[in-house]
Amino acid sequence: MNQRIESLLNELREAIHETLAESRNIAQIMAELEQERCCPAFSVDVFLPETSAADSTGPFSEALAFTKYDEDFLQAIKVTTWNMNEVLDRQR
C-alpha cells in the first residue's frame, strides 16, 4: 500500500474516533452504563480488503458445492441458492 493511501486511512481512523468521542448520544449511553458499573469497550477499524487477480469475478470467484442436506436446510430458512453461472448472469 502506498504512503498516500496509508495516510488517508489513518486520517479516516482519526476522524471516526473524534466523531465518536464528540457524540452526545455515545457519551450519554456510556455514562449510563458506567452508573450500572459496566464499562464496555468497542473498536472501529478501517482497512482495505486485499484484492488479487483471482478476485476478478468479485465475491463469487469460486462456486460453492451444496449437498442435498445443505440445500434442504437453506430452503427451510428461505434462502435461495443459484449455480455459479446464474449468479454471474445476475451481475451482468
Backbone as CSV, one residue per row, in Angstrom:
resi,resn,N_x,N_y,N_z,CA_x,CA_y,CA_z,C_x,C_y,C_z
1,MET,0.854,-1.164,0.000,0.000,0.000,0.000,0.903,1.231,0.000
2,ASN,0.560,2.199,-0.826,1.427,3.368,-0.878,1.174,4.300,0.301
3,GLN,2.109,5.210,0.526,2.046,6.079,1.699,0.832,6.999,1.682
4,ARG,0.419,7.438,0.511,-0.745,8.332,0.401,-2.008,7.621,0.896
5,ILE,-2.207,6.391,0.458,-3.389,5.642,0.886,-3.319,5.351,2.378
6,GLU,-2.156,4.971,2.852,-1.985,4.695,4.279,-2.280,5.943,5.113
7,SER,-1.811,7.089,4.633,-2.059,8.357,5.325,-3.554,8.673,5.347
8,LEU,-4.238,8.474,4.224,-5.676,8.729,4.166,-6.453,7.796,5.096
9,LEU,-6.054,6.539,5.160,-6.707,5.598,6.070,-6.509,6.025,7.521
10,ASN,-5.304,6.495,7.860,-5.058,6.982,9.218,-5.909,8.203,9.525
11,GLU,-6.031,9.120,8.557,-6.884,10.292,8.747,-8.338,9.885,8.961
12,LEU,-8.784,8.897,8.198,-10.150,8.411,8.356,-10.356,7.805,9.736
13,ARG,-9.398,7.019,10.212,-9.490,6.440,11.561,-9.605,7.537,12.607
14,GLU,-8.749,8.550,12.493,-8.778,9.663,13.452,-10.114,10.395,13.401
15,ALA,-10.641,10.639,12.201,-11.920,11.327,12.064,-13.051,10.523,12.705
16,ILE,-13.037,9.213,12.507,-14.061,8.357,13.110,-13.952,8.396,14.627
17,HIS,-12.755,8.274,15.159,-12.571,8.297,16.611,-12.979,9.640,17.202
18,GLU,-12.648,10.750,16.534,-13.045,12.071,17.015,-14.566,12.216,17.007
19,THR,-15.196,11.736,15.951,-16.652,11.819,15.849,-17.311,11.011,16.960
20,LEU,-16.799,9.831,17.227,-17.338,9.014,18.311,-17.132,9.691,19.661
21,ALA,-15.960,10.268,19.861,-15.655,10.922,21.129,-16.527,12.150,21.365
22,GLU,-16.936,12.830,20.290,-17.741,14.046,20.403,-19.246,13.775,20.400
23,SER,-19.648,12.552,20.213,-21.063,12.216,20.129,-21.743,12.315,21.493
24,ARG,-22.775,13.143,21.567,-23.533,13.268,22.824,-24.267,11.976,23.148
25,ASN,-24.812,11.330,22.124,-25.531,10.067,22.353,-24.616,9.017,22.952
26,ILE,-23.448,8.880,22.369,-22.499,7.881,22.881,-22.079,8.232,24.300
27,ALA,-21.777,9.511,24.552,-21.363,9.938,25.894,-22.463,9.664,26.917
28,GLN,-23.708,9.935,26.542,-24.823,9.711,27.458,-24.986,8.231,27.776
29,ILE,-24.940,7.417,26.752,-25.101,5.977,26.959,-23.941,5.404,27.763
30,MET,-22.723,5.854,27.460,-21.554,5.382,28.219,-21.698,5.776,29.689
31,ALA,-22.171,7.003,29.965,-22.352,7.442,31.352,-23.387,6.573,32.059
32,GLU,-24.475,6.263,31.365,-25.498,5.398,31.963,-24.950,4.004,32.233
33,LEU,-24.160,3.493,31.317,-23.549,2.178,31.542,-22.589,2.202,32.718
34,GLU,-21.822,3.287,32.843,-20.897,3.404,33.970,-21.655,3.459,35.290
35,GLN,-22.838,4.090,35.297,-23.665,4.115,36.511,-24.118,2.711,36.892
36,GLU,-24.247,1.857,35.900,-24.613,0.460,36.134,-23.389,-0.408,36.391
37,ARG,-22.245,0.243,36.569,-20.956,-0.428,36.804,-20.522,-1.310,35.638
38,CYS,-20.834,-0.861,34.440,-20.404,-1.537,33.221,-19.504,-0.582,32.450
39,CYS,-18.482,-1.109,31.864,-17.588,-0.280,31.071,-17.281,-1.005,29.767
40,PRO,-18.134,-0.810,28.791,-17.926,-1.535,27.526,-16.714,-1.005,26.778
41,ALA,-16.134,-1.879,26.008,-15.035,-1.495,25.131,-15.479,-1.774,23.709
42,PHE,-15.183,-0.846,22.812,-15.507,-1.077,21.414,-14.410,-0.492,20.559
43,SER,-14.347,-0.993,19.354,-13.302,-0.569,18.444,-13.873,-0.505,17.039
44,VAL,-13.447,0.513,16.307,-13.815,0.635,14.911,-12.516,0.646,14.132
45,ASP,-12.408,-0.227,13.140,-11.192,-0.256,12.350,-11.535,-0.002,10.891
46,VAL,-10.574,0.517,10.193,-10.720,0.812,8.779,-9.611,0.078,8.044
47,PHE,-9.974,-0.640,7.004,-8.969,-1.341,6.220,-9.478,-1.512,4.803
48,LEU,-8.582,-1.786,3.922,-8.935,-2.077,2.538,-8.837,-3.575,2.345
49,PRO,-9.873,-4.183,1.774,-9.778,-5.626,1.528,-8.686,-5.909,0.513
50,GLU,-8.008,-7.011,0.712,-6.950,-7.393,-0.226,-7.590,-7.891,-1.505
51,THR,-7.006,-7.521,-2.618,-7.519,-7.968,-3.906,-6.414,-8.680,-4.665
52,SER,-6.825,-9.520,-5.562,-5.855,-10.218,-6.407,-6.521,-10.523,-7.733
53,ALA,-5.781,-11.058,-8.644,-6.326,-11.421,-9.954,-7.429,-12.463,-9.809
54,ALA,-7.358,-13.278,-8.778,-8.375,-14.309,-8.566,-9.724,-13.699,-8.218
55,ASP,-9.736,-12.435,-7.781,-10.974,-11.774,-7.405,-11.682,-11.120,-8.582
56,SER,-11.306,-11.440,-9.778,-11.821,-10.749,-10.950,-13.326,-10.875,-11.120
57,THR,-13.943,-11.903,-10.566,-15.389,-12.040,-10.682,-16.093,-11.533,-9.436
58,GLY,-15.383,-10.838,-8.583,-15.990,-10.303,-7.374,-16.031,-11.352,-6.288
59,PRO,-17.009,-11.234,-5.383,-17.061,-12.159,-4.249,-17.460,-13.570,-4.654
60,PHE,-17.886,-13.759,-5.898,-18.329,-15.075,-6.351,-17.288,-15.722,-7.249
61,SER,-16.017,-15.654,-6.854,-14.967,-16.181,-7.710,-14.878,-17.699,-7.672
62,GLU,-15.427,-18.322,-6.633,-15.406,-19.776,-6.538,-16.813,-20.282,-6.272
63,ALA,-17.178,-21.345,-6.931,-18.513,-21.922,-6.731,-18.543,-22.706,-5.427
64,LEU,-19.682,-22.649,-4.755,-19.883,-23.451,-3.559,-20.559,-24.749,-3.962
65,ALA,-20.180,-25.818,-3.329,-20.806,-27.110,-3.599,-21.741,-27.426,-2.439
66,PHE,-23.041,-27.472,-2.719,-24.027,-27.766,-1.688,-24.433,-29.228,-1.756
67,THR,-24.529,-29.825,-0.596,-25.080,-31.176,-0.524,-26.600,-31.062,-0.521
68,LYS,-27.274,-32.169,-0.657,-28.740,-32.183,-0.587,-29.188,-31.656,0.780
69,TYR,-28.467,-32.042,1.833,-28.779,-31.571,3.186,-28.650,-30.047,3.257
70,ASP,-27.566,-29.497,2.671,-27.367,-28.045,2.653,-28.536,-27.347,1.960
71,GLU,-28.905,-27.861,0.787,-29.988,-27.245,0.025,-31.316,-27.317,0.781
72,ASP,-31.589,-28.451,1.415,-32.818,-28.597,2.199,-32.837,-27.600,3.360
73,PHE,-31.711,-27.485,4.048,-31.618,-26.564,5.167,-31.822,-25.126,4.702
74,LEU,-31.111,-24.731,3.650,-31.227,-23.365,3.142,-32.651,-23.075,2.665
75,GLN,-33.267,-24.045,2.020,-34.640,-23.863,1.565,-35.584,-23.711,2.763
76,ALA,-35.335,-24.455,3.826,-36.177,-24.382,5.019,-36.121,-23.009,5.670
77,ILE,-34.970,-22.351,5.586,-34.857,-20.999,6.161,-35.053,-19.916,5.104
78,LYS,-35.602,-20.311,3.972,-35.983,-19.397,2.892,-34.803,-18.704,2.214
79,VAL,-33.700,-19.432,2.057,-32.539,-18.927,1.331,-32.494,-19.635,-0.009
80,THR,-32.429,-18.849,-1.071,-32.389,-19.403,-2.415,-30.946,-19.614,-2.828
81,THR,-30.675,-20.722,-3.486,-29.331,-20.975,-3.998,-29.371,-20.978,-5.510
82,TRP,-28.302,-20.485,-6.118,-28.149,-20.487,-7.562,-26.830,-21.131,-7.894
83,ASN,-26.696,-21.611,-9.110,-25.386,-22.095,-9.510,-24.532,-20.901,-9.933
84,MET,-23.256,-21.099,-10.094,-22.316,-20.013,-10.378,-22.696,-19.228,-11.626
85,ASN,-23.105,-19.906,-12.677,-23.475,-19.217,-13.908,-24.673,-18.292,-13.697
86,GLU,-25.647,-18.741,-12.894,-26.806,-17.887,-12.598,-26.385,-16.635,-11.845
87,VAL,-25.476,-16.779,-10.897,-25.006,-15.625,-10.121,-24.293,-14.641,-11.038
88,LEU,-23.411,-15.126,-11.872,-22.682,-14.244,-12.778,-23.615,-13.586,-13.773
89,ASP,-24.619,-14.304,-14.248,-25.596,-13.716,-15.163,-26.359,-12.581,-14.497
90,ARG,-26.680,-12.748,-13.232,-27.416,-11.714,-12.485,-26.552,-10.470,-12.282
91,GLN,-25.240,-10.626,-12.199,-24.327,-9.491,-12.026,-24.210,-8.669,-13.289
92,ARG,-24.430,-9.252,-14.435,-24.249,-8.550,-15.717,-25.384,-7.655,-16.042
